[in-house]
Amino acid sequence: MSYRQLDLIEKIKKDFFAQDSFLLKETSNYATDLAVKDFDKGTAKIAILAYALSKISSKQHMQTNPAWPKAKNRIIFFLEECSEILRKNKQQELEKKLDKIEKSVKQVD
């Protein structure tokens, strides 16, 4: 199991729930550094996700959109699934789930 990736996902989930775009951006930068140093595709996808969520969280029109609470809860649910996948040490499944979250984020934005 990648404890580092699990920690990143948990932090992203917490910061996204709080809609703290600044902390999400910091996490994205940190994850990007890790991904580059370790040449790790999974961590790179996590960095991209954190960045996308930081951008969405900072948009006022998103937070006033009536569909936002449902979309936000769906993303948090997917992040919880990512945590479970990492606990089970299923890296390939994680990458598929991250792709699914990416599609969900694109639909919201």
C-alpha positions as CSV (number, residue, x, y, z in Angstrom):
1,M,0.0,0.0,0.0
2,S,1.2,3.5,-0.8
3,Y,0.8,5.4,2.5
4,R,1.9,8.6,0.8
5,Q,-0.8,8.4,-1.8
6,L,-3.3,7.5,0.9
7,D,-2.3,10.5,2.9
8,L,-2.6,12.7,-0.2
9,I,-6.1,11.4,-0.9
10,E,-7.2,11.9,2.7
11,K,-5.9,15.4,2.7
12,I,-7.6,16.2,-0.6
13,K,-10.9,14.8,0.7
14,K,-10.6,16.9,3.9
15,D,-9.6,20.1,2.1
16,F,-12.2,19.7,-0.7
17,F,-15.0,19.1,1.9
18,A,-13.9,22.4,3.5
19,Q,-13.7,24.0,0.1
20,D,-10.2,25.2,0.9
21,S,-8.8,26.0,-2.5
22,F,-5.5,27.3,-1.1
23,L,-4.7,24.0,0.7
24,L,-5.8,22.0,-2.3
25,K,-3.4,24.0,-4.5
26,E,-0.6,23.4,-1.9
27,T,-1.3,19.7,-1.9
28,S,-1.3,19.7,-5.7
29,N,2.2,21.3,-5.7
30,Y,3.5,18.9,-3.1
31,A,2.1,15.9,-5.0
32,T,3.6,17.1,-8.2
33,D,7.0,17.3,-6.6
34,L,6.7,13.8,-5.3
35,A,5.5,12.5,-8.7
36,V,8.4,14.1,-10.5
37,K,11.0,12.8,-7.9
38,D,9.6,9.3,-7.9
39,F,8.5,9.2,-11.6
40,D,5.1,8.0,-10.3
41,K,2.1,8.2,-12.6
42,G,-0.4,7.5,-9.8
43,T,0.8,10.4,-7.7
44,A,0.9,12.6,-10.8
45,K,-2.8,11.9,-11.3
46,I,-3.5,12.7,-7.7
47,A,-1.7,16.0,-8.1
48,I,-3.8,16.9,-11.2
49,L,-7.0,16.0,-9.3
50,A,-6.0,18.2,-6.3
51,Y,-5.3,21.1,-8.8
52,A,-8.7,20.6,-10.6
53,L,-10.5,20.5,-7.3
54,S,-8.7,23.7,-6.1
55,K,-9.9,25.5,-9.2
56,I,-13.5,24.3,-8.9
57,S,-13.5,25.2,-5.2
58,S,-12.4,28.7,-5.9
59,K,-15.2,29.4,-8.4
60,Q,-18.1,31.4,-6.8
61,H,-20.5,30.4,-9.5
62,M,-19.9,26.7,-8.7
63,Q,-20.8,27.1,-5.1
64,T,-24.1,28.9,-5.9
65,N,-25.1,26.3,-8.6
66,P,-28.0,24.2,-7.3
67,A,-26.3,21.0,-8.7
68,W,-23.1,21.7,-6.7
69,P,-24.0,19.9,-3.4
70,K,-24.8,16.7,-5.2
71,A,-21.7,16.9,-7.4
72,K,-19.5,17.7,-4.4
73,N,-20.9,14.7,-2.5
74,R,-20.3,12.5,-5.5
75,I,-16.6,13.6,-5.7
76,I,-16.2,13.1,-1.9
77,F,-17.7,9.6,-2.3
78,F,-15.2,8.8,-5.1
79,L,-12.3,10.1,-2.9
80,E,-13.5,7.8,-0.1
81,E,-13.4,4.9,-2.6
82,C,-9.9,5.8,-3.6
83,S,-8.8,5.6,0.1
84,E,-10.4,2.1,0.3
85,I,-8.7,1.0,-2.9
86,L,-5.3,2.2,-1.6
87,R,-5.9,0.3,1.7
88,K,-6.4,-2.8,-0.3
89,N,-3.3,-2.1,-2.3
90,K,-5.0,-2.1,-5.7
91,Q,-2.9,0.4,-7.7
92,Q,-4.5,-0.3,-11.1
93,E,-7.9,0.1,-9.7
94,L,-6.9,3.4,-8.2
95,E,-5.9,4.8,-11.5
96,K,-9.2,3.8,-13.0
97,K,-11.1,5.5,-10.1
98,L,-9.0,8.6,-10.5
99,D,-10.0,8.7,-14.2
100,K,-13.6,8.4,-13.2
101,I,-13.3,11.3,-10.8
102,E,-11.6,13.3,-13.5
103,K,-14.6,12.8,-15.8
104,S,-16.9,13.7,-13.0
105,V,-15.0,16.9,-12.4
106,K,-15.1,17.8,-16.1
107,Q,-18.9,17.3,-16.1
108,V,-19.3,19.7,-13.1
109,D,-17.1,22.4,-14.6
